[in-house]
Every structure is written in C-alpha cells, then in structure tokens.
C-alpha cells in the first residue's frame, strides 16, 4: 500500500490501477487519538463523489446548502460546488472513498440531477460491497479493490458519462458542442444524461476541474514568485481578473490571501 502523510490528521491511500478507473483514492481524517476538536478545516470541490465511513464521535460538515452532523455511520456526499468547512470531534476517524464523476452512472437507479452540496446517511446494507465502519484502511482498500476490479472486468465498454469525462480530461479547452460532435450525440441528450448522473451541468464540471487545476498550480509552486497572470494562463482563464473572480466564487478569498494550510489538499503524485 502506497501512502503519504502531510500531517498526522490527513493521509491519502491509493487503489490498484484497475480500480482507478472508478476510484480516485481513499483519504483519511484521523482524530481518533486526539483529545481536542479539530475545527475550521476546509475542503475544495474536485469533481468527485465521496463515500464516508465515520467511526467514533462525529464530524460536522458545512456545505453551501446546510450543516450536517455526521455521527457514526456511512454517508454519501454529493458533488460539491463550493468550499466545505469541517470540524472533527476528538476520538473520531473518517475514511473516505473518493469516487470518480462517472462511477455512480454505473448504478442507473440513482437520479442525482438535483443532488449537489448535500450529504445523506445511508444504510450500509445498501452498499454493493460489505464494509464495517471500524475497519482499518488496509481492509477497506482490499474490499474496494476487489469490488471495482470486478466491476471494471464486467464493464469493459465505457458508458456515455465516462466518455464525456475522458474527453474533458484529455482536452484543456473543450465545449459541449465539441463533445457532442465527438460522441455523435445531441447536446441536449448529453446534458440530460450528465446532470442525471452527476448533479452538475457539463459546463459546471469543466469549471470545477479548471479551478482545481489552478489551485494545484498555486500550491505546488512558489507563491511568492508566481504571478497570478501565469496561473490564469496556465489554467486557461481569459485573464487575471477573470481568474480572481472565479477563485473568489469558490473560496470566498483571493488567490493572494489563500492559505493552503487551512485546507485538506491533494498530495502531488
């Protein structure tokens, strides 16, 4: 198992290559031996769904829609469109499986078209795999790898949502019209399918990925010497002012006052 630890509280754990088709990674917020509240930590939108296993006391999550008290149990976290604030109680551990945008489209009974910035508690029996919430990372990794490797083997053909995301990932700038031409399908049909499966419009999804790319560029560079114009151009924004506006829409702060230490940010791989 390959893992990295930026701080004792936050760690990332990576799945097998075949599982990566559906799962980005597993990350852990571990305050299980802590004696005090960890508060006002922030998480940015990333275009993924999250399946959270809460063990111990609770974690409080503030989204743009509501405040959620997540006590012990299993939770499904929808697409987030703005930053999320979390407070983690002492004696609490949260293991989170980060699912790619298209993963839920493999389970078509779920209509997620109006489900963003939200969290729901689910019955563990409804999961297609069995996990105990007090399981350690190694056991969860093994279960996730086993299930999604089998899912990949039984679904060798990519569905429409996965194809849309693949086009967006491989092209730095792409429009819905261009995606429509590539897939030889109407824009309306693609938009409906994508929003039903993800809760996002295709345009919004592209904006979220562009925003995260800009943040990663900032965090992995020398912020003192890096020019905002360079970040804006690298991330394909029109200009610096457009970049700053979009940045403030999500973080409620400017790039110059952005504090990476306040956030749980992905490790560079």
C-alpha positions in Angstrom: 0.0 0.0 0.0 1.4 3.4 -1.0 0.5 6.3 1.2 1.7 9.8 2.0 1.2 11.8 5.2 1.3 15.6 5.2 0.0 15.8 8.7 -1.0 13.2 11.2 -4.6 14.1 10.7 -4.8 13.7 6.9 -3.5 10.8 4.8 -4.0 9.5 1.3 -4.1 5.9 0.2 -4.1 4.7 -3.4 -6.0 1.9 -5.0 -4.9 -0.6 -7.7 -4.5 0.6 -11.3 -7.6 -1.2 -12.5 -9.7 0.2 -9.6 -8.5 3.7 -10.5 -11.0 3.6 -13.4 -13.7 4.2 -10.8 -12.0 5.3 -7.6 -9.6 8.2 -7.4 -8.2 7.4 -4.0 -9.1 6.8 -0.3 -8.3 9.5 2.2 -8.5 9.5 5.9 -9.1 12.2 8.6 -7.9 10.6 11.8 -8.6 12.3 15.1 -9.1 9.0 16.8 -6.4 9.6 19.4 -7.0 13.3 19.6 -8.2 14.9 22.8 -9.5 18.2 21.2 -11.7 19.4 18.4 -10.1 19.9 15.0 -12.1 22.9 13.6 -12.4 25.2 10.6 -10.6 22.9 8.2 -11.6 23.4 4.5 -12.1 21.1 1.5 -12.4 22.3 -2.1 -14.6 20.9 -4.8 -12.9 18.4 -7.1 -15.5 16.8 -9.4 -15.8 13.6 -7.3 -18.4 11.9 -5.1 -17.4 10.7 -1.7 -18.4 7.7 0.4 -17.6 8.4 4.1 -17.2 5.9 6.9 -17.4 7.7 10.3 -16.1 5.8 13.3 -16.2 7.2 16.9 -17.9 10.5 17.8 -18.8 12.8 14.8 -17.7 15.2 12.1 -19.6 18.4 11.4 -19.6 19.5 7.7 -20.8 22.9 6.5 -21.7 22.9 2.8 -23.2 25.8 0.8 -26.7 24.3 1.5 -26.7 23.1 5.1 -24.8 22.0 8.2 -24.5 18.2 8.6 -23.8 16.4 11.8 -22.2 13.1 10.7 -22.2 10.7 13.7 -21.0 7.1 13.4 -22.2 5.5 10.2 -21.9 5.6 6.4 -22.6 8.7 4.3 -22.8 9.6 0.7 -21.5 13.0 -0.2 -22.7 14.5 -3.5 -20.7 16.8 -5.8 -19.6 19.9 -4.1 -19.6 23.3 -5.9 -18.1 25.4 -3.2 -15.6 25.0 -0.4 -16.7 22.9 2.5 -15.8 23.5 6.2 -15.3 20.6 8.6 -15.0 20.2 12.3 -13.8 16.8 13.6 -14.6 15.7 17.1 -11.9 14.0 19.3 -12.0 10.2 19.2 -13.2 10.3 15.6 -11.9 8.7 12.4 -13.3 9.3 8.9 -12.3 7.1 6.0 -13.4 8.5 2.6 -13.6 6.7 -0.7 -13.4 9.2 -3.5 -15.4 8.1 -6.5 -14.8 9.5 -10.0 -17.6 11.5 -11.5 -18.9 8.7 -13.7 -18.8 5.9 -11.1 -22.4 6.5 -10.0 -23.6 6.3 -13.6 -22.8 2.6 -13.4 -25.8 2.4 -11.0 -28.5 4.0 -13.1 -31.3 3.6 -10.5 -29.9 6.8 -8.8 -31.0 10.1 -10.2 -28.6 12.7 -8.8 -29.8 15.6 -11.0 -30.9 17.8 -8.0 -28.3 16.5 -5.6 -25.3 18.7 -5.1 -23.6 20.2 -2.0 -25.5 17.6 0.1 -24.8 14.6 2.4 -27.1 11.7 3.2 -26.7 8.9 5.7 -27.2 5.5 4.1 -27.8 2.0 5.3 -24.6 0.0 5.0 -26.7 -2.9 3.8 -27.5 -0.9 0.6 -23.8 -0.8 -0.5 -22.8 -3.3 -3.2 -19.9 -4.3 -1.0 -19.7 -5.1 2.7 -17.6 -2.8 4.9 -17.5 -2.5 8.7 -17.2 1.2 9.7 -14.5 0.3 12.2 -12.4 -1.4 9.5 -8.8 -0.2 9.0 -7.5 1.3 5.8 -5.9 -1.9 4.6 -9.2 -3.8 4.9 -11.2 -1.1 3.1 -8.6 -0.9 0.3 -8.8 -4.6 -0.2 -12.6 -4.5 -0.3 -12.8 -1.5 -2.7 -10.1 -3.0 -5.0 -11.9 -6.4 -5.1 -15.3 -4.9 -5.9 -14.2 -2.3 -8.5 -11.7 -4.5 -10.3 -14.6 -7.0 -10.9 -16.9 -4.1 -12.0 -14.2 -3.0 -14.5 -13.9 -6.5 -15.8 -17.6 -6.9 -16.3 -18.0 -3.4 -17.9 -15.2 -3.1 -20.5 -17.2 -0.7 -22.6 -17.2 2.9 -21.3 -20.6 4.5 -20.9 -21.6 8.0 -22.1 -20.7 9.8 -18.8 -17.2 8.2 -18.6 -16.6 9.1 -22.3 -17.6 12.7 -21.6 -15.3 13.0 -18.7 -12.5 11.4 -20.6 -12.8 14.0 -23.4 -12.8 16.8 -20.9 -9.7 15.4 -19.1 -7.8 14.9 -22.3 -8.6 18.4 -23.8 -7.5 21.5 -22.0 -10.3 23.5 -23.5 -13.5 21.9 -24.8 -17.1 22.9 -25.3 -20.3 20.9 -25.0 -20.7 21.4 -28.8 -17.3 19.7 -29.4 -18.1 16.9 -27.0 -21.4 16.4 -28.9 -19.7 16.2 -32.2 -17.1 13.7 -30.9 -19.7 11.4 -29.4 -22.2 11.9 -32.3 -25.0 12.7 -29.9 -27.2 15.8 -29.4 -26.1 18.4 -26.8 -29.4 18.2 -25.1 -29.2 14.4 -24.7 -25.7 14.6 -23.3 -26.6 17.4 -20.9 -29.6 15.5 -19.5 -27.6 12.3 -19.1 -24.7 14.1 -17.4 -26.8 16.1 -14.9 -28.9 13.0 -14.0 -25.7 11.0 -13.2 -23.7 13.8 -11.5 -25.9 16.6 -10.4 -23.7 19.0 -12.5 -24.0 20.5 -15.9 -21.1 19.7 -18.2 -20.1 23.3 -18.2 -20.0 23.4 -14.3 -18.0 20.2 -14.2 -15.4 21.8 -16.6 -15.3 24.9 -14.4 -14.6 22.8 -11.3 -11.8 20.9 -12.9 -10.3 24.2 -14.2 -10.5 25.7 -10.7 -8.8 22.8 -9.1 -6.0 22.8 -11.7 -5.4 26.5 -10.8 -5.2 25.7 -7.1 -2.9 22.8 -7.6 -0.6 25.0 -9.7 -0.5 27.6 -6.9 0.1 25.1 -4.1 2.8 23.3 -6.0 4.7 26.5 -6.9 6.5 29.2 -5.1 3.6 31.5 -4.3 5.9 34.5 -3.6 7.3 34.4 -7.1 4.4 33.0 -9.0 2.4 35.6 -10.9 -1.3 35.3 -10.9 -1.3 36.0 -14.6 0.8 32.9 -15.1 -1.6 30.8 -13.1 -4.6 32.3 -15.0 -3.0 31.5 -18.4 -1.9 28.0 -17.3 -5.4 27.2 -16.2 -6.9 28.7 -19.4 -8.7 31.6 -17.8 -9.3 34.7 -20.0 -7.2 36.9 -17.9 -6.1 37.6 -14.3 -9.3 39.4 -13.3 -11.5 36.6 -14.6 -9.3 34.1 -12.7 -9.6 36.1 -9.4 -13.4 36.4 -9.8 -13.8 32.6 -10.3 -11.4 31.9 -7.4 -13.4 34.1 -5.0 -16.7 32.5 -6.1 -15.5 29.2 -4.6 -13.1 30.1 -1.8 -14.6 33.5 -0.8 -11.0 34.8 -0.7 -8.4 36.0 -3.3 -5.5 33.9 -4.6 -3.1 36.2 -2.8 -4.7 35.6 0.6 -5.4 31.9 0.0 -3.9 29.8 2.9 -3.1 26.2 1.8 -2.6 25.2 5.5 -6.3 25.8 6.1 -7.3 23.2 3.5 -7.1 19.4 3.0 -5.4 19.5 -0.4 -4.5 16.5 -2.6 -0.9 15.4 -2.4 1.2 15.7 -5.5 1.5 12.2 -7.0 
